[in-house]
Amino acid sequence: MHDAVVLANCIYNMEDNSSKSITTAFQEYYRQRYSRALDAFQRSSTWSKISYGQTWKERLLRQVMMNYVPYWVYKWMDAKVFAYCPQIAWLPLTPARGSVVMLPQECKRKDDNENAVVV
């Protein structure tokens, strides 16, 4: 979903439909998403090894992670992931609810009140 939202925002913020604008939109999409997608892939790979690993190290790590790590550690590890919440640029922002501070939006937004562009 994050990929779709960010790509839609990049296309929405294109100045025109020239090949230069399209290239710029995809470069911006890559800039915003690549590092986060790579991080998500690596995190998923690590959790797969912990959850389903068969070596003695992976089984030991699974025992420790599932039985001895306190809940607040999991919340702390997930705070970075949950803070990133891209939203559609042409819709009003969803209010932040909860205890995790959301990161600022990376795309240009049209402010409904003043017709100004907010970055």
C-alpha positions as semicolon CSV with decimal commas, in nm:
position;residue;x (nm);y (nm);z (nm)
1;M;0,000;0,000;0,000
2;H;0,283;0,240;0,079
3;D;0,427;0,187;-0,269
4;A;0,093;0,263;-0,433
5;V;0,036;0,579;-0,227
6;V;0,385;0,716;-0,286
7;L;0,372;0,641;-0,660
8;A;0,029;0,804;-0,689
9;N;0,160;1,113;-0,507
10;C;0,465;1,133;-0,735
11;I;0,245;1,110;-1,044
12;Y;0,003;1,365;-0,896
13;N;0,287;1,612;-0,841
14;M;0,416;1,592;-1,199
15;E;0,427;1,932;-1,370
16;D;0,332;1,794;-1,712
17;N;0,332;1,465;-1,902
18;S;0,674;1,500;-2,063
19;S;0,927;1,218;-2,043
20;K;1,145;1,436;-1,818
21;S;0,860;1,477;-1,566
22;I;0,786;1,105;-1,575
23;T;1,153;1,023;-1,513
24;T;1,164;1,276;-1,229
25;A;0,850;1,124;-1,074
26;F;0,999;0,774;-1,077
27;Q;1,329;0,903;-0,937
28;E;1,138;1,069;-0,653
29;Y;0,944;0,746;-0,596
30;Y;1,273;0,553;-0,578
31;R;1,420;0,809;-0,337
32;Q;1,122;0,782;-0,103
33;R;1,064;0,407;-0,114
34;Y;1,384;0,212;-0,185
35;S;1,549;0,234;0,156
36;R;1,222;0,167;0,340
37;A;1,134;-0,129;0,116
38;L;1,483;-0,274;0,159
39;D;1,454;-0,232;0,536
40;A;1,114;-0,407;0,535
41;F;1,255;-0,693;0,326
42;Q;1,551;-0,741;0,561
43;R;1,328;-0,724;0,870
44;S;1,094;-0,983;0,719
45;S;1,386;-1,209;0,635
46;T;1,521;-1,186;0,989
47;W;1,182;-1,262;1,145
48;S;1,140;-1,559;0,908
49;K;1,469;-1,703;1,028
50;I;1,367;-1,646;1,389
51;S;1,020;-1,795;1,342
52;Y;1,101;-2,092;1,118
53;G;1,478;-2,141;1,140
54;Q;1,607;-2,493;1,197
55;T;1,967;-2,439;1,308
56;W;2,045;-2,449;1,680
57;K;2,124;-2,074;1,678
58;E;1,790;-1,991;1,520
59;R;1,601;-2,217;1,763
60;L;1,783;-2,058;2,059
61;L;1,709;-1,709;1,928
62;R;1,342;-1,804;1,883
63;Q;1,325;-1,929;2,243
64;V;1,477;-1,607;2,376
65;M;1,269;-1,375;2,154
66;M;0,940;-1,550;2,225
67;N;0,983;-1,616;2,596
68;Y;1,216;-1,361;2,751
69;V;1,200;-1,035;2,555
70;P;0,952;-0,791;2,713
71;Y;0,663;-0,647;2,514
72;W;0,800;-0,291;2,530
73;V;1,101;-0,400;2,323
74;Y;0,872;-0,512;2,041
75;K;0,685;-0,182;2,060
76;W;1,015;0,008;2,048
77;M;1,131;-0,193;1,743
78;D;0,803;-0,132;1,560
79;A;0,780;0,241;1,639
80;K;1,000;0,333;1,342
81;V;0,789;0,124;1,105
82;F;0,456;0,256;1,231
83;A;0,575;0,619;1,222
84;Y;0,599;0,607;0,842
85;C;0,250;0,654;0,707
86;P;0,230;0,815;0,361
87;Q;-0,107;0,961;0,273
88;I;-0,271;1,053;-0,056
89;A;-0,169;1,409;-0,149
90;W;-0,508;1,524;-0,278
91;L;-0,706;1,410;0,026
92;P;-0,712;1,575;0,369
93;L;-0,458;1,437;0,613
94;T;-0,582;1,172;0,852
95;P;-0,542;1,296;1,209
96;A;-0,270;1,126;1,411
97;R;-0,421;0,900;1,675
98;G;-0,218;0,691;1,911
99;S;0,115;0,715;2,084
100;V;0,351;0,689;1,785
101;V;0,462;1,024;1,642
102;M;0,407;1,017;1,266
103;L;0,682;1,132;1,030
104;P;0,605;1,436;0,815
105;Q;0,471;1,373;0,466
106;E;0,736;1,381;0,193
107;C;0,513;1,488;-0,096
108;K;0,375;1,826;-0,196
109;R;0,020;1,878;-0,075
110;K;-0,243;2,121;-0,188
111;D;-0,383;2,304;0,112
112;D;-0,762;2,324;0,080
113;N;-0,785;2,657;0,265
114;E;-0,531;2,869;0,085
115;N;-0,462;2,678;-0,242
116;A;-0,094;2,688;-0,149
117;V;0,149;2,404;-0,184
118;V;0,269;2,264;0,149
119;V;0,591;2,064;0,162
